Amino acid sequence: GTWSLFGVETDRPILTDAVRDAGFSNEGTIQGGFRPLKNIMGLWLIQECRRDWKKAGKSYSWDEIVREAEKAEPLRSIVDPDYSEFFKGGEMVAKIQAFCRESGQHVPQTVGEVSRCIYESLALKYHWALERLEEIKGSRIDTLNIVGGGIQNRLLNQMAADSISRPVVTGPVEGAAIGNLLAQAMALGEVRNMDELRAVVRRSEKVETYEPHHTPAWDAAYGKLLSLMK
């Protein structure tokens, strides 16, 4: 969705310099555990660009934007999604273009180039967050699960798998609503515990798996992202 919330569940909070330096928090979970969590700017970037295009008299559906992104040349322009200027609303297309210009990259011009830049940059930032999370957790993470409205963007789902070189499992799309409903059911005794709650979700919701198609081009793009974050 608007934000990409990236984390993993743990029994205890992880209070280390690595957690602090990477900008992770330790959120409490409903079952009494914790979730080291990183807030990454998400589809806010494309939402703001869509507003810009609409103001310019060009109304694109989300599917049309994705189709334009699919036509654009891959991994040509990369931005850091968490660059401070991107947190402000308005003129997002111009801000992305300025970032690329100032970093010596191709300046995206078309709807497809701008949107592909955003989607690929988000997928690369997920790679960065996964690496930090594995360092924090002290073990490898084999699969990325994505829930919420953002999973309707199948192009971004595949880019995420390609970027991190791990399978990505998506679903459910209404993660917040389902979690809220089942948490209330658990409080009322209709669901016994978190294991049963998750079993209900697995029986009720369809998930989809995206297998990675990682290439050296993704490694080069990730190196570019790291240089842009310094």
Secondary structure, DSSP 4 states (H G I P E B T S, - for coil): --EEEEE--BSS---SHHHHHTT-EEEE-TTS-EEEEEEEE-THHHHHHHHHHHHTT----HHHHHHHHHHSPTTS----TT-GGGGS-S-HHHHHHHHHHHTTS----SHHHHHHHHHHHHHHHHHHHHHHHHHHHTS----EEE-SGGGG-HHHHHHHHHHHTS-EEE--TTHHHHHHHHHHHHHTTSS-SHHHHHHHHHHHS--EEE-----HHHHHHHHHHHHHH-
